[in-house]
Amino acid sequence: MSNRFASGAFPQARSNASFQLQTDSPLFQKVQPETQRKFLKVSSSRNSPFQKMRFAQSGNSTGSLKIQPISATATANQGLAGNSLSTANNLGNLSGRAELTWNGSIGGSTTDQYFRMNLSRSLRFRLTLSQLSANADLSIVRQNGDSVARSLRGDRQDERIEGNLRAGTYFIRVSAGTTSTNYTLKLKGSGFASDAGNTTLSALDAGNISRLQRSYQGRVDSKDNADVYKFSLSEAGQVALNLKGLSEDADIQLLSSTGAELGRSGSDGQTEETIQQQLNVGSYFVRVTPFDSDRANYTLSMTGGTGASAAYVPSPSPIPAPSPTPGGGATSSGSAPGTSLSTASVQSAAFSRSDQLSASNREDFYRFSLSQSGTFTANLSGLTGDADVRLIQDKNNNGAIDPGEVLGWQWEWGATGESVRRFLSAGNYFVQVMGYGNQSMNYTVNTNFTPSGSDDRKFSMQVNFADGIESLNFNVRNAITEAAKFWENAITHSSFNGSHLLQIDVQGVNSPQAWLAAATNRSGATDAKGNWMPTTGIVRINTSYSNSYNSDPSYLKTLVIHELGHVLGIGTLWEKQGRSLIDRGSNTYKADSYAGRAYGEISGILAPKAIPVEAGTFGHWDEGKFGDELLTPFAEGATVKMPLSQVTLASLRDIGWNVNYGAADSFSVTQSVLAPEGLVPSGTTVSGCGCSMCANVRSAAGLDEIGSGSLMAAITA
């Protein structure tokens, strides 16, 4: 049974910010008292001098994938690419955020090469074929050979396919004529990552790692006590397994196809774990486990070499600080901008550069360093096509743009100029200019840096704990504060000429009724552009579920992020203070908006599109279309991630906030989402619904006692 929660439907309750419990399911899967954990270190005959004994538990995890060749030669992977569907090289499960780089050659007697990939969830992808010395084509086909998409440009032009794929099995085909050519195949994908699985039966398929390095990011903890990955070798060689970037103690095991242990590494604390072992052709498993109950984030690298070569590829070294002094006069470097973080052109923090993007060069990167804190701005102008500018910090120095590393990104539509602003601490940063479409486009990027000890346009949330929360422990209160910090990161700076402090009162209500939390804004002021913006708000938490929250504070954090979204204006300001973003006749949010453009993009049509909203209340996105997105009326269970989409952040921008789209999660609505069992049908309102669910919310929120028909009136009373 799924743990889903519903919000009752209230006519004219646009400030509804409540999660309500579905009547046929418990609030949480039963939370048992935590078993006391002990560990014992004993001598081991395996690779590690210690063996750790732990209590097994269950759970869930998320992750991302990066695949790289371990040799720079163009023919390094040549022998591994099959020439038919049945012999295709298995790339494994590529769901989630994935990157693939493959170097090969084709032509002559080999006119087709195939790569197999599995998707357990939908994937938005970009596939390119480049570095060609003769003509070659690119296509995606199904298991029966039917074509899904293809790129057939002539001569030595790069091939490119991008779009959305539903869950299933697909094959990438590289084709050429009798003239041989080297090529580089690259795939970038985004979407929801699949759970790595807790056993060998449910292991995530990492595919064939011969002559490849695959890197996964994941997490294990007391609820998710193991992540298991399956890999295969098409040729014998030495395999290097490395577990690094640990936030807490975790261990790694190498298992045979039958589950027998072949090697393990169990160092203490956050020390990297490493296994290197010569293996024959066959299938194997890697098992990652936490030590004790702490949550451990990790990066797992699996490298398959040939012969006796242990071809482990380490992460890039920390980026050296460039020599120009930050905050100096603008400079214009004659060197070409880089095409990745690792090749970025070094600049001062204040620079000006004019350049061009094209179908074969869609991204330019510039690197700068700060020795002190201050305000950084980047402006993109002179555009002849659609391009964006982003501010990035490679926090883990792995040469990739990971979640949480985009600090500034506020896109516009078409050739409209763009800008980002962020208060930064001392450190190394990047400016990225990226283009859309296949056309060439000119651009000019200008940056500036003003040293200062504080931000004169800072946006901040102050959480004030009021009455009724005595039953919530310190960790739960800290989770509520962390929810506010999430929005402080997502909103880059104040829309006023000065700073903007949003005061949030958090109250506890011990109610036996099936609701979780409710929130709204209360008072506000007019900002620099004439928009009414909230300055105070209130969040009410049903403390009858305190035991569950105290056992899992991170879940309440997610719920409070949802509620604070309502304080900021999601569903509460769509039709108020001069705003008119809702068409009640069609139950939609208007297409001609930032949110409408974002919705069109994730829908795959790349044009503004009206957004389905919760019928009757107009306070959330439509559950049937948005599914597990965070700002829908139904919440998922405690172990299921609820992504925050760019559509939600774009709606905040429609309201008047300065947002960072880099704070959004990957999300797609191209694959139809079925409404869960037990949902109130669309269009059902309180006045037409006599079910206990709606009545319970009215009573719990105080509507019956107050005698008001408006949920906002009840919350703000």
N, C-alpha and C positions, 0 to 999 in steps of 0.2 A: 504494500500500500504506500502510495507516495505521500510525503509530507507537504501538502500544498495549503496555502492560506488564501482566503478571499476577502475582499473589501466589499461591504454591502453597498448597494447602489442607492444614492440619495438624489432626488431631483433638486436642482439649484444648490447642490453641495459641492461647488467647484473647489472648495478648500478641503475636501475630504482627503485625509492623508493617513487613513487607518488601514492596517492589515487585520483581517478577520480570519479566524480559524474555520476551516471547512468542517461541517458537522460530522462527516463520516471518517475523519482521521484525527489521530492525536496531534498535539502541538509539536512534539518531538518524538522520534523513536525513543523508547524508554531509556532514560539515562540511569545506568546503575551506579552505585557508589564506587568511586575509583579504588581498585585493588591496590594495596600497598605494594610498591615495586622494589625489588632488591636485585642486585647483580653480583655475580661471582666471577672472578677472573681465574682461570686455571691454565696449566700448560697445554699447548696444542701442538700436534705434529704437522699442522698445515703451515701456510706461508706466514701467518701472524703468530707472535709469541703468546698471544692471549686469545681466549675464546670467551665470548660474552653470553651469559644466559639471560633471557628476557621473557617477559610475559607477552604472549601473542594477543593482538587486538585487530580490529578491522577498521576500514575507512576508505578514503578516496583521495585522489591526487590529480594535479594538473601538470602539464609539461610543454616543452617546445623542442623542436628538432633542428639540428644543423648538420648537413652532410658535406664533406669536403674531400677532394682527392688527396692522397698522401704523396703524390708525385707530381711535379710540375710538367712532366713530359706529356706531349699530346697523346701518346699511345699507352699511357700508364694503365688505362682501364679498358683498352681495346678488346682484350680477350674475354672480358666478362660480359659484354653486351650480346644478348642472344639475337639471332637473325629470324626468329619466328615468335608467335604468341606463346607457344608452348615452352620455348627456351628463354623467354625474356628474363633479364636480370631483375630480381625482386628488390625493390626499393623499400618495401615494408609499408607500414601504416604512416601516412603523411598528414593525418588530421592535425589541426592546430597550426601554430606558427612554424613553418618549415622553410628551410633553405637547402638547395641542392646545387652543387657544382660538379659537372662531369666533363672530363676531357677525353676525346676519342677521335677516331678517324673512320671514314666510310667511303665506299666507292669501289669500282673494279668488280671483283667477284662478290663482294658484300654490298648489296644495294639497300638493305633494310636492317635496322637495329631497333630492338624493342626493350622497354623498361616497364615493369609492372608496378603499380602502386595501388594500395587499398585505402579507402576512406571510410571510417566509421561514422564520421559527421561531415557536413557540408564544408567545402573549402573554397575560398576566394583565392585565385592564383594568377601568377604571371609567369609564363614559360617563354624562354628566349633561346635561340640558336645563333651563335655568333662566331667570330674568328674564322670565317670560311675562306678557303682558297679556291673553291669551285662551288657550283650550285648545289644546294641541299635543301630539303623541305622538312617541315615539322607538322605532326598531326597527333591528335589524341583519339584513340579508338576504344570501343567496348570489347568485352570478351568474345563476342560473336564476330568481331571484325568491323562492325559498323562504325563509321566516322562520327565523332562528336564535334570536332573542330579541327581546322587545318590552316596552315600558312604556307603559301606557294609563291613566294616572291622570286623573281628571276635573278640570274647571275649570282654574284657573291653577296647579295643583300641579306642582312640579318632577318631571321624569321621570328615571329612573335605571336603568341596566343595568350589571351587573358580573359577571365570571366569567373563563373561560379560552377562548381561541380557538386552534385548531390552525393550522398554516401553511396559507395559501391566500389567495384574494381575497374580500373582503367589501365590502358597501356599508352605510353609515349612512344611514338615511332619517328625515327630519324631516317630519311630516305635520300638517296643520291643516285646519279647515273654511273656511267663507266669511268668517269674522271674522279680520282680519289681526292678527298679533302679532309683536313683536320677540322675539328669543331669543338666549341665549348657549349654545353647545354646547362642552362641555369633555370631553376624553379624557385620562386618565392611564393609562399602560401600563408594565408591567415584564416583563422577560424577558431573553433573550440577544440582544445586538445582532448585526446582520449585518455582515460585512466590507464595507467601502466599495468593494472591488474595486480592482484595480491598473491596469485599462485601461478604455477607453470601452465595450468590449463587456461588461465585468463590473461597470459602475458601479452604485452604490446609487441607486435611484430616489428623488429628493427631491420628486417631484410638481410640481404647479403652484404657483409662488411669487408669482404676481400678487397684490399687496396683502397679502402675508404676509411675515413674517420667520421663517426656520427656522435653528435653531442646532444644530450637531452637535459632540460632543466625540469626539476620536479620537487616534490616535497613529501616527506613521510613524517608521521607523528603518532600519537597514541591511538588515534582512530584509524589511520591508514598505516598499518604496521609493516607494510612491505610494498615495494614497487618492483615488478618482475618484467624484464625485457627478454625477448627471444631474438637470437641472431643466427645466421648461417654463414658458412664458409664454402666457397666453390673451389678453393684451392688451399692446400695446407700452408701454414705459416704461423708466425708468432703474433699473438693478440695482446694488445695492451689495454687494460681497463683502468680508468682513473676517475676517482670521485673527489671533486674539489668544490671550492666555493661554499663550504659547509657553514651553516649558521649555528649548528649544534652537532653533537657527536652522532655519526652514522657509520655503518659498515657496509662492506660489499662482498658478495660471494659469486664465484663462477661455478655453474652447474652443468652437468652433462645433459643430453637429451632425455635421460631417464630421471633426472633430478638429483643424481649423485654429486656430492661436492667435489670439485676439482681444485679449488683454491679459494682462499679468503684473505681479506685484509681487515683488521680490526684495531686500528690505532686509537689512542685516547684523544678525547676532545675534538677540536676542529681540524686536526691534522689530516692532510690529504691521504686517501686510501688508494693503493696501487696494486694491481696484479698484472704480471707479464708471464705468458705461458705459450709454449709451442702446441698448436692444435691441428688435428687432421680435418679433412673435409667432413662436414656434418652440421648438425644443429646444436645450439647451446643456449643457456640461460644466464642472465645476470640478475642478481637479487640485491636490492638496496633496502636496508632496514635501519630504523632509528635505535639508538641506545637509550634505555629508560623511556620516559614519556615525553621528552622535549620535541618540539616541532623542528625538523631539520630541513632547510632548503639545500638543494645540491645541484651541481652540474655533473653529469655522467658522460665521459668520453669513452667511446669504444673504437679502437683502431685495429684494422686487420692488415698485417704486413704480408710479405712473401718470404719464403725461405727462413733464414735466421734473423731477418731484419725486424726489429721492434720499432715500427715506424710511428711512434707517438709524436703527435704535433702539439706542443704546448700552446697555451693562450698567449696572445701578443704581450710584450712587455709594456709596463706603464708608459703612457705617452709623454715624451720629454716636453718640458715647458719651452715654448719659442722665446727667442731673445727679445723681440720688441717689448717695450715697456707698456703695460696696459694703461689706458686712459690718455695716451698721447694723441697727437694729431692723426687724422685719417691718412692711411697709406693705400697705395694701389700697387699690388705686386704684379710683376710681369710673368711670373711662373704660372703654368696652367693649373686650374683647380683640380683636386683629386676626385676620383670617382667612388671613393669609399672612405670610411673613417681612417683606415690604416694608411691611405695615400693622400689624405687631406692636405691642401696647401696651407702653410703656416702664415698667419697674419697677425697684426696687432689687434687689440680689442676694438679699435676704431679704424675701419678701413672702407674703401669704396672699390667696387669691382663691376665691370660690365663684361658679359660673356654670352654664350649661346648654348642652348640645350637642343637635342635632336633625338630622333628615334633610336639611334645607337648610343647616345649619351644623355640619359634622362635625369642624371643626378650629378650635382657638383657639391663638393665638401670643402669647407674652410675651417681651420683649427686656430684657436687663440687661447691664451692663458691669462689668468688674473692673479695678481699677488695680494689683492685686497678686495673687500666687498664693495658693491655698488650697483647701480642701475644700468642694465644693458638693453639696447634697442637694436633691432634690425628691420630695415624697410626694403621692400621689393617693389621696383617701379620699372617703367619703360618696357612693359611686357607686350609681346606680340602674340602671345598664346597663354593658355592656362598653366600657371606654375604656383608653387607654394614655397614659403620659407619656414624652416623649423630650427629651433634651438635645442641642442642635444648635449647630454653629458654621458659619456661612456663610463658609468660608475664602477663596473667590474673589469674594465680594460680588456674585454674579450673581442673587440673589433666589430661587434654587432650592435644593432639598436634594439635593446631589450625593453620589455614593458617597464614603465616608470622612468625611462631615460630621455623621453621627449619632454623638455621643460617648457617649451613655448611653441604653439602652433595654432593659428587662428586664420583659417583659410577664407578666401573670397571666391566668387564664381567668375570664370572666364579670365579676361586679361586685366581685371581690376587689381590695383596695387594692394600689397599686404604688409602687415607689420607685426612684430612680436615685441613684448616688453617684459622683462623679468629682473627682479632683484636677485643678485648672485653673490655667493661667497667665493673666496679665493679658490682657484682650481683650474682644470683644463676643460674646455668646451668646444663645441662644433656648431657651425652654421651650415645647414643643408638647403640647397635650392633644388627642387624636384619638379619635373614637368609632367604633364598629362597628355595623352594622345600621341600620335606619331609625327606631328608636325614639328618643324624646327621653330625655335622662338628665342628672341633676344630678351635679356634682362639686365637690370642694374641693381646690385645689392649694396646698401649703405648701412654701416653699423656705427654705434656710438657707445661709449662707456663713461659714466660719471661716478667716480669713487665717493662712497658715503658709508656711514656706519649703520644707517637705517633707511627704510623705504618710506618716502613721503606720500606714497599712494598705496600703502599696504591695505589689503583686504584681510580681515581676520574675524573669526568667530570666537566669542567668549561663552563658554558653557557654565551656567549657574545652576547648581544642584539645589532644588527646592524641597518642599515637604514630600513625604511619602516614599522616599527611596532608601529608607534605612535597611531594607532587606537585600539590597544590591551590594555585593562585595566590592572591594577595591578594584579588582580586575575588570568587573563589569563597568564601573564608572570610568576607568581608564579607556575601555573600548568605546564608550560614548564620546570621550574627548578625541580619540583617534578618528572617529567618524567625522568630527568637525575638521580635523586636520586634512582629511581627504579633500574636502571642499575648498580648504585654503590652498591646496595645490592645484585643484582644477580651475579655480578662479585666480588669474594671474595678478590682477591689480584692481584697485578701486575705479568705479565709473564716476566718482566725484573728483573735484579738483584736488582734494586732500585724501586722507585715509578714510577707510570705511570699516567701522566696528559693528558687527551684527551680534546682538545680545540674545542668547538662547536660554530660556528657563526650562529646566527638565523636572517634571513632576511625576510622582508615582501615584497610581490609582489602583487599589486592590479590588479588582472586580472579578466576580465569578463567571462573567460572560466571555464569549469566544472572540476577543479582539486582542491584538498585540500592542499596537501603538497608534498614536494620532498626532498630527502636527499642523501648524499653520503659521503664517506671519501675522503680526499684530499692528505694528505701527511702522512708519517709514518717512522718507524725505525725498525731495526732488534732486536728481543728480545733475551733472554738468550738461547733459543732453536733454534735460527736461523730463526724464523718466522717473516715475515714483518707484523707489527701491526700498525694500524692507530694512529696518534697523533693529527691530525686535521680533522675536518669535517664541513659540512655546511647543514643547514636545511632551506628550503624556505617554507613560509606559504602564502597561498593565502588570503590576507587580505580583499578581497571583501566580505568575510563571517564573518567579525569582529563582527557584531551585534550578530550573532548566537554564536560565540565563547565567547563573553563577557557575554552572558546569560547562557552559560553552559561550564565553563572552564574545567570541568572534562572530557568532551568528547575530547577536544583538547589534554588534557594530554594523553589520550589513543592513539590518532593518532600520537603524538610525540614519545611515547614509540615505536610504530611501526617504525617511521622514524629513530630513533636512533639505532634501530636494524640493519638498513641498513648501518649506519655509522660504526657500529661495524663489519660489514662484511656479514650479511645475504643478499644473492643475489648479493653483490658487490665484494666479495672476493672468491666466490666458484670456480672460474676459473682463478684467478689472483694470482700474486706473488708466483708462484710455486705450487699452489693448483690445483687439478683436481678432483673435487667432483661431476661433472655433466656428465651424459651420454646423449648427445643431441639426439642420435638416438632413445632412448626410453623415452625421456623427464623425466628422473629420477635422483635423487641424489643417489650416490652409496650406496649399502647395507653395505659394509664392512667399517663401520664408527660408531662413537658414535651415530650420528643421526639415522643411519639405525638400530642400535640395539634398540634405544628408540622407533622408529616407529614400529618395530616388536613387542615390548612389548605391546604398546597400541592397536595394531591390534589383540592381543590375540594369536599370534603364538609363542611368546617367542623365536624368532630367528631373526637374522638380515634380513632386508627386504628393497629393493629399494623403495625410496620415490617419489611419483609423484610430479612433480614441474610444475610451470606455463609454458606452451609450448610457444616457440618462444622467450621469454625474459629470462627465467630461473632465475627470480629474487624473486619469492615467492613460497610458497607451493601451490599445485594445489587446486583451489577453490572448485571443485566438490567433492574432497575427504576430505578436511579439513574444509569446511564450514565456521564456525564463528571463527576459530583460528585467532589470531591477525596478523600473518605474511602471510596472504593470500592477493591477490590483491584487494579484495572487502571488504569494511568496513560495519559493521552493523549500524543500527540506533542508536541514542544517548542513548536509554533506554536499549539496548541489550548488555550484557557482551560479550567481545571478549577475550577468555582465551588465555594465553600464555602457550604453551605446553612444555613438557620436550624435545620434538623433536627439537624445536627452540633453547633451551639452549644447547642441545647436539651438534647442528650444530656450535654454537659459540665455543664449546670445540674442535671440529674438526679444526676450524680456529686457535686455540691456546690460547683461554681465559681460565682462571680458574673460573669455574662457581659454583653456588649453586643451585642444582636442587630443593631445597626447595622453591625457588622463583616462580616455575611454578604453574600453575593452574591445576585442574583436567581436563582431556581431553581424549576422546576415539573416535576412528574412526571405531569401530566395527559395528556400525549401519550406514547403507548407508546414505549419505547426498546428497540430490538432489540439483543441481545447481539452483539458483534463476532465475526468469524470467528476460530476458534482458541481460544476460551475453554474452560477446563475445565468440563464440565457440572456443574450444580448438584448438590451432594451427593457429589461425588467427593472422597475423602480420600486422604491419603498411604498408608494401609494398603491401600486398594483400587486404587491408581493406580501403575503401574510406569513411567510416562512419564519421560523424561529431565528434563522440566521440574521435576517434584516432587523427583526425586533430586538434581538440581543444587542446588536451594535447600537441601536438607538438608545437603549437603556444604559448600556455601558458608557457611552459617551455623554450621558446626562441629558439627552434630548427630551425624554419623557418627563423628567423632573422639571426641566426648565420650561417646557412647553413650547419649544421653538421647532420649526421645521428645518432649520439650517444647522448642519454639523459645525460649520465655522462659528456660528453663534454660540454653540455649546462649548467648543474648545476655548474660545476667547473670553468666555464669561468669567 
